[in-house]
Amino acid sequence: MCEIIDFYKYKYCRGNYFINIFISKETACKIRKLLIEKIKDEKISNDYKCAYSTLKEKIDENMKESTYVKLKINKCYLQYLKDLYYDFYNREESIYIKELIYHIQYFMKEDKYNIYKFCDLMESTKIDILLKT
């Protein structure tokens, strides 16, 4: 069977929508801990579960390389990270997520319109995009 691919919905995955961020291993461990907690939550939607799982896998893959963890992250993760931050706002580890959010925001000021367009997509399309990142 031939699978038809709508390339329009993958426009968010082009190279210019990625940011390379370096975070310390301590920061990565704290963020990873919160991601694991959130992934276990059965109340979150599938796109959030996919985003958090993918981010956790990226952290796991890059933890052993050096003193810093390099994350090549799609800018559409900003909204997921903000929600993660607000979910754990009262916990000490939320500071690490806030720092990651600040770094992403600093590098993407000119792309806010595209990020907001991503948020309006259907859940299945978001999951497709997140899996390709």
Order of alpha helices (4+ residues) and beta strands (2+ residues): beta-alpha-alpha-beta-alpha-alpha-alpha-alpha
